[in-house]
Amino acid sequence: MVSNDFYTVLKDEVMLPHKRTVEVLLQERLNVQELQVLGLFLTEQNRQPVERVFIGYRIEGGDPDSAYWATTHSNPDFEIRIAGLTADEYNVFKAYDPTAHYNNVMGAWVIENGFNYIAVAYEKDGQVYVDDVFPGKGAYTALHETSELKEGGLKLQRADDEFGEYYVIDEVGDLQFWSENGNYFTATPL
């Protein structure tokens, strides 16, 4: 059973008689079974009867403006959806050693932004590449052109980019995702 030492309820709103919406901050990722236990426990904590319960989960240290890491809904059947990496998957990603696969690594980052993968930037034969690595499943390689930014950091843009999207490796080693609309996602180093 997951105790409240592992989570904090950030928001709990009821719109009688239809729905209850709960936002939860988890201290760490849970596996599917733990998430089910917590979701059912929180669903049963209704102080007032409602038709549906929607619970969104965030991970401590994550972007509070991003989508939920996972959700559990009773609508009326109980459902679990995990958008990010489960605890087990995250451990596999964190154990990945890019230096075992690449020389001249510039950085590596776990990306949880729709697709879950590890981005590895490296130099090879005077060129800079970024691989999207799916541990145990392969990688996608793309050549990138680089330029130093006057405000600091290194800009990496795919050589065949048609959409104006690029990465910036900033001064602290984060990997920023940019488009014409600005910075839309930032990943911390692996």
Secondary structure as GFF3:
##gff-version 3
##sequence-region A 1 190
A	DSSP	beta_strand	7	15	.	.	.	ID=ss1
A	DSSP	beta_strand	19	26	.	.	.	ID=ss2
A	DSSP	alpha_helix	32	43	.	.	.	ID=ss3
A	DSSP	beta_strand	52	59	.	.	.	ID=ss4
A	DSSP	beta_strand	70	74	.	.	.	ID=ss5
A	DSSP	beta_strand	78	82	.	.	.	ID=ss6
A	DSSP	alpha_helix	87	95	.	.	.	ID=ss7
A	DSSP	three_ten_helix	98	100	.	.	.	ID=ss8
A	DSSP	beta_strand	105	112	.	.	.	ID=ss9
A	DSSP	beta_strand	116	124	.	.	.	ID=ss10
A	DSSP	beta_strand	127	134	.	.	.	ID=ss11
A	DSSP	beta_strand	138	148	.	.	.	ID=ss12
A	DSSP	beta_strand	154	158	.	.	.	ID=ss13
A	DSSP	beta_strand	166	169	.	.	.	ID=ss14
A	DSSP	beta_strand	175	179	.	.	.	ID=ss15
A	DSSP	beta_strand	182	187	.	.	.	ID=ss16
###
